[in-house]
Structure formats: C-alpha cells, structure tokens
Amino acid sequence: MTDPLFDISGKVALVTGGTSGIGRMIAEGLTARGVTTYITGRDAARTGQVAEEIAAKGGTCIALAADLSDKAAPQALAGALAARESRLDLLVNNAGASAPGSLAGTTVEEWDMVLAVNLRSAFFLTRELLPLMRAGASGEDPARIINIGSIGGLHVPNWEAHSYGASKAALHHLTRSLAKALGRDHITANAIAPGPFPSRLTDTRSEAVRQSIATHIPLARAGGADDIVGLVTFLAARAGAYVNGATIPLDGGYMAAL
C-alpha cells in the first residue's frame, strides 16, 4: 500500500533540463510514481527521444523544447504548458550551465550565459507559471518549486568556478525570497544543493573525481538516482508540505565535514 505521506501520483510536474544527469533522474522517478511529467531540453529531437524512453518504462512523460538561455523562452514554455494543462503542481528548475575559465579568462559572454540559464530563467519561468501553480494549490497540498542549486553555491571549491558558484548561491537566495513572496499563495519554494552526481558536467568515474569523493565525502560515494528522487519525492509529497525556504545539501556529508 502506498503511504499517503509520500504519494505523488496524479500530480503534474515540469522538469527543466530533463534530458540528462540529475534532471533525467528526477523525471524518470516522477514518471514512475504516477506524475504527468514534462521535460525540457534545447534540442527538440533529443528531448522527444528521452521523453519516449522514460514513458516506455510506464507513465506519462512529454517533451517541450526550450533553450532557457533565450530571454523569450520562459514565456513561450509557460504558454506551451498552459495549452496542455490547467494546473502545475511541481516546478523543478534544474536546467544548468557552466563555463570554464579563470578569473582572468572568463568572458562576458560566458558569464552572461551561465547566469542566464542558472538564475534568470528560473526566476522568469517561475513568474510565468504562477497562474498554473496557483490554480491547483491549497493549504494542505501547496504547489511546489524545487530549485536545483549546488554545493558550489554553499562554499568555494579548490578550482575556479566563479560564474557557476555565483549563480548557484544566488539561486539559493532566490529560493528564500520566493518562499517568502509566495507562501500565502500556497506555493512553497525549496532548493536542493547536490554534491557530485553523474552528469554531463561531472564525470564521477574519472580518477580525479573518485579521489575527491573518497577524500572529502564521509559516505565515500557519489550520489545516485534514488538519492535525488527520494528527496524530490519528499518535497513534492504531503510529507514535505510544511518545508519552505530551505536549501538542503544532498552531498553525502561533504558540507558537514568541511
């Protein structure tokens, strides 16, 4: 029997950047638990293929192409979703970008791209989707915003990641300001700050990353699909309905051990 505290079946979710890494893990986990899940990606064909692969395992997963570095994308994406759904129960702002470059080498274009995808798109997409989120929200079952931040926004790593760290730290703060602004609309906002998870940005199989994990993470392993899906499910379910404005490290104890 499904525990009603953790039952999320029947909800409608949008996961940006849902074609790979943590976003795909979340999309697969939500779909498997009976959530109608929309995913976005920049490449329409690739996004459609991933949605089909996820749905083939059981459930409903639908592709919506969106390049969230584009200023017009949030409004267009919200309109595409509104044409299909009358409400949105869960928004996962996961789309992310990074750029190589030292303090001296980072270009204005690289800086703007990272901030546009990681921060600007999350703010404006949330704003555009508020009518759909308010439509299904209640005091007992609020609509949920989950922003995927990073431990890189909680501390300064041993390598230079200026634009990425700044964008994620700002996203954590934006989460708190959204929680304060939207609570009375029965909408919660929380952030998850993952440590190392396999993704296109982090190769957890590389020797350097494996050594870092063994040295710095008390649990001595990278994160996996069950870890991120478990926390997202908690935040999206009745069990997490009173959690609001939190940034939760999901890092095997990395931040605690600093």
Backbone torsions as a table, in degrees:
resi	resn	phi	psi	omega
1	MET	NA	135.5	178.8
2	THR	-72.6	131.5	176.7
3	ASP	-71.7	119.6	-177.4
4	PRO	-60.2	-22.5	177.6
5	LEU	-65.9	-25.1	-175.6
6	PHE	-120.7	14.0	-179.1
7	ASP	-83.9	119.9	178.5
8	ILE	-118.3	10.7	-178.7
9	SER	-62.9	145.1	179.7
10	GLY	88.2	-8.3	178.8
11	LYS	-79.1	165.3	176.7
12	VAL	-118.8	129.7	-176.3
13	ALA	-131.1	152.2	170.6
14	LEU	-123.6	125.4	179.0
15	VAL	-118.3	110.3	177.7
16	THR	-79.1	149.8	-176.4
17	GLY	61.1	43.1	-172.0
18	GLY	-92.2	13.0	-174.6
19	THR	-95.2	-10.5	-178.1
20	SER	-156.1	168.2	173.0
21	GLY	55.9	-141.1	-177.4
22	ILE	-60.5	-38.4	-179.8
23	GLY	-61.1	-43.3	178.1
24	ARG	-67.4	-39.8	176.7
25	MET	-56.6	-45.3	-179.7
26	ILE	-64.7	-46.0	-178.8
27	ALA	-61.4	-43.0	178.4
28	GLU	-63.8	-42.0	-179.6
29	GLY	-66.5	-41.1	178.7
30	LEU	-66.8	-45.4	-178.9
31	THR	-60.7	-42.7	-179.6
32	ALA	-64.5	-22.3	-178.6
33	ARG	-99.5	19.3	172.3
34	GLY	85.6	16.4	178.0
35	VAL	-92.0	133.2	170.3
36	THR	-73.9	111.4	-168.0
37	THR	-115.1	123.3	173.1
38	TYR	-100.3	136.7	176.7
39	ILE	-122.0	150.0	175.9
40	THR	-118.0	154.4	172.9
41	GLY	-160.3	161.6	-177.7
42	ARG	-72.6	-34.9	-177.3
43	ASP	-95.1	115.8	-174.6
44	ALA	-61.7	-43.0	-178.3
45	ALA	-65.6	-44.9	179.4
46	ARG	-64.3	-42.3	179.8
47	THR	-62.8	-42.5	177.3
48	GLY	-63.1	-39.8	179.0
49	GLN	-63.2	-45.1	-179.7
50	VAL	-64.3	-42.7	178.4
51	ALA	-59.2	-41.1	178.2
52	GLU	-65.3	-40.6	179.2
53	GLU	-63.8	-41.0	179.5
54	ILE	-67.9	-45.8	-178.3
55	ALA	-65.3	-29.1	-178.8
56	ALA	-63.7	-21.4	178.3
57	LYS	-83.6	-6.3	-179.7
58	GLY	118.4	125.8	179.1
59	GLY	114.0	-173.9	-175.6
60	THR	-118.7	117.1	175.9
61	CYS	-132.7	128.7	-171.3
62	ILE	-127.0	136.4	-177.9
63	ALA	-91.0	138.1	170.8
64	LEU	-133.8	112.9	-179.2
65	ALA	-72.3	137.2	178.5
66	ALA	-161.4	130.3	172.4
67	ASP	-101.7	99.7	-171.3
68	LEU	-78.6	4.0	168.2
69	SER	-80.6	-12.9	-179.8
70	ASP	-85.0	129.8	-179.1
71	LYS	-58.3	-31.1	-176.8
72	ALA	-83.3	-9.6	-172.4
73	ALA	-64.0	-43.8	-178.5
74	PRO	-57.2	-45.1	-179.8
75	GLN	-65.3	-42.6	180.0
76	ALA	-65.6	-41.2	-179.8
77	LEU	-66.2	-42.8	178.2
78	ALA	-62.6	-38.7	178.1
79	GLY	-65.6	-40.5	178.5
80	ALA	-64.1	-38.4	178.7
81	LEU	-70.8	-40.8	-179.6
82	ALA	-64.3	-25.4	177.4
83	ALA	-72.2	-15.5	-176.5
84	ARG	-113.1	-26.1	-173.8
85	GLU	-132.3	149.8	177.4
86	SER	-96.1	-7.3	179.2
87	ARG	-154.5	161.7	173.1
88	LEU	-134.3	121.5	-177.5
89	ASP	-91.3	-28.3	-173.6
90	LEU	-145.0	123.4	173.1
91	LEU	-113.3	120.3	176.7
92	VAL	-109.4	105.2	177.3
93	ASN	-84.0	91.0	-174.3
94	ASN	-112.0	-21.6	-176.9
95	ALA	-52.6	131.8	-175.9
96	GLY	-144.7	158.2	178.0
97	ALA	-144.8	154.4	174.2
98	SER	-139.2	167.7	179.2
99	ALA	-147.5	136.4	176.5
100	PRO	-71.4	162.8	174.9
101	GLY	138.6	134.9	176.2
102	SER	-78.9	177.5	175.3
103	LEU	-54.5	-42.1	-178.9
104	ALA	-77.9	-28.5	-171.1
105	GLY	-95.0	-15.6	-178.3
106	THR	-65.4	131.9	179.0
107	THR	-93.0	161.5	176.1
108	VAL	-60.3	-39.9	-179.1
109	GLU	-64.2	-41.4	177.6
110	GLU	-64.7	-45.4	179.0
111	TRP	-58.6	-48.8	-177.6
112	ASP	-63.8	-38.7	-179.8
113	MET	-64.3	-45.5	-179.4
114	VAL	-63.7	-46.9	179.8
115	LEU	-66.0	-34.4	179.7
116	ALA	-64.0	-47.1	-176.9
117	VAL	-75.2	-46.3	-171.3
118	ASN	-78.8	-26.9	-173.1
119	LEU	-124.1	-56.9	-175.6
120	ARG	-59.2	-44.4	-176.7
121	SER	-65.3	-36.6	179.9
122	ALA	-63.8	-41.7	-179.8
123	PHE	-66.2	-51.2	-173.6
124	PHE	-75.2	-31.4	175.2
125	LEU	-66.9	-42.8	176.3
126	THR	-57.0	-47.2	-179.3
127	ARG	-60.9	-43.3	-178.6
128	GLU	-66.5	-28.5	-176.1
129	LEU	-92.4	-0.1	-176.9
130	LEU	-58.5	-39.9	177.6
131	PRO	-59.1	-40.6	177.9
132	LEU	-68.9	-35.8	-179.2
133	MET	-72.3	-39.8	177.9
134	ARG	-65.9	-29.8	-174.1
135	ALA	-62.1	-33.7	-177.3
136	GLY	-110.1	4.7	-172.7
137	ALA	-87.0	147.8	175.3
138	SER	-145.8	168.8	179.4
139	GLY	-61.5	-39.7	-179.8
140	GLU	-77.4	-29.5	-176.9
141	ASP	-137.1	76.7	-178.6
142	PRO	-66.7	157.8	166.9
143	ALA	-70.8	153.3	-173.8
144	ARG	-124.9	137.9	167.4
145	ILE	-111.3	127.2	174.5
146	ILE	-123.1	114.3	178.2
147	ASN	-96.3	128.4	179.4
148	ILE	-90.5	101.5	178.3
149	GLY	-90.5	-135.7	-178.4
150	SER	-170.3	151.7	170.7
151	ILE	-64.9	-18.2	173.9
152	GLY	-65.9	-14.4	173.9
153	GLY	-96.7	-0.4	179.2
154	LEU	-107.7	-19.5	178.5
155	HIS	-151.1	171.0	178.1
156	VAL	-101.0	116.9	-178.2
157	PRO	-72.3	178.7	-178.0
158	ASN	-83.3	1.2	175.3
159	TRP	-122.3	162.6	-176.9
160	GLU	-82.9	121.4	178.1
161	ALA	-145.6	59.2	-168.5
162	HIS	-63.2	-52.7	-177.2
163	SER	-68.4	-40.4	-179.3
164	TYR	-64.0	-50.3	-179.6
165	GLY	-61.4	-41.8	179.3
166	ALA	-64.1	-40.0	-178.8
167	SER	-66.3	-39.1	-178.3
168	LYS	-74.9	-36.9	174.9
169	ALA	-61.8	-41.8	177.8
170	ALA	-65.7	-36.8	178.0
171	LEU	-64.2	-38.4	176.3
172	HIS	-62.1	-42.6	178.8
173	HIS	-68.0	-40.5	176.6
174	LEU	-58.0	-37.6	177.8
175	THR	-57.1	-45.4	-179.8
176	ARG	-65.9	-41.1	-179.1
177	SER	-68.8	-33.9	175.2
178	LEU	-67.3	-39.3	178.3
179	ALA	-59.3	-41.3	179.8
180	LYS	-70.3	-39.7	-175.7
181	ALA	-74.4	-31.8	-168.8
182	LEU	-109.2	-4.2	-177.4
183	GLY	-56.2	-41.4	-177.9
184	ARG	-71.9	-12.6	173.0
185	ASP	-90.2	8.0	-177.1
186	HIS	62.2	44.8	174.9
187	ILE	-128.9	124.5	176.7
188	THR	-99.4	156.8	176.8
189	ALA	-136.9	124.0	177.1
190	ASN	-137.1	159.9	177.6
191	ALA	-123.7	148.5	170.9
192	ILE	-113.4	131.8	179.9
193	ALA	-112.3	89.4	-177.6
194	PRO	-70.9	149.5	163.7
195	GLY	-86.3	-148.0	-178.0
196	PRO	-70.5	120.9	171.8
197	PHE	-127.5	149.3	176.0
198	PRO	-64.4	129.1	-179.1
199	SER	-161.7	176.8	177.2
200	ARG	-70.2	-16.4	177.4
201	LEU	-93.1	-20.4	-176.2
202	THR	-134.6	117.1	176.2
203	ASP	-94.3	94.8	-176.3
204	THR	-71.7	-5.1	177.2
205	ARG	-91.4	-11.3	-178.7
206	SER	-69.5	151.7	-177.7
207	GLU	-62.4	-39.4	-178.4
208	ALA	-63.8	-44.0	-179.3
209	VAL	-70.2	-40.5	178.9
210	ARG	-62.2	-39.4	178.2
211	GLN	-67.1	-39.6	178.3
212	SER	-63.4	-42.9	178.6
213	ILE	-61.6	-45.8	-178.8
214	ALA	-63.8	-31.5	-176.4
215	THR	-84.0	-39.0	-166.6
216	HIS	-110.9	-16.0	-175.7
217	ILE	-105.7	116.5	-177.2
218	PRO	-54.2	-35.7	179.0
219	LEU	-79.8	-7.8	170.5
220	ALA	58.6	36.9	174.4
221	ARG	-154.8	161.8	173.3
222	ALA	-79.8	163.7	174.8
223	GLY	-74.3	157.8	179.4
224	GLY	-133.9	179.8	-174.6
225	ALA	-57.6	-44.5	-178.0
226	ASP	-61.8	-31.7	-178.5
227	ASP	-67.4	-49.0	-178.5
228	ILE	-73.7	-39.8	180.0
229	VAL	-64.9	-38.8	179.2
230	GLY	-61.1	-43.8	-178.9
231	LEU	-71.3	-40.7	177.4
232	VAL	-62.6	-42.0	179.0
233	THR	-61.2	-44.1	177.1
234	PHE	-58.1	-48.4	-177.7
235	LEU	-67.3	-30.1	-178.2
236	ALA	-84.9	-16.3	-174.2
237	ALA	-96.0	175.7	177.7
238	ARG	-57.9	-31.5	-179.4
239	ALA	-59.2	-30.5	-178.0
240	GLY	-105.5	15.4	-172.2
241	ALA	-67.3	-20.4	-178.1
242	TYR	-103.7	5.4	175.4
243	VAL	-87.7	123.6	-175.3
244	ASN	-151.6	128.4	177.0
245	GLY	84.0	12.7	-176.6
246	ALA	-93.6	147.9	166.8
247	THR	-115.1	114.8	-171.5
248	ILE	-106.2	114.6	174.4
249	PRO	-67.4	134.4	176.3
250	LEU	-124.1	80.2	-162.3
251	ASP	-142.6	14.0	179.0
252	GLY	66.3	15.1	179.9
253	GLY	98.3	7.9	-177.2
254	TYR	-57.4	-51.8	-177.2
255	MET	-65.0	-35.3	179.9
256	ALA	-67.1	-29.8	-174.6
257	ALA	-90.6	-3.1	-180.0
258	LEU	-62.7	NA	NA
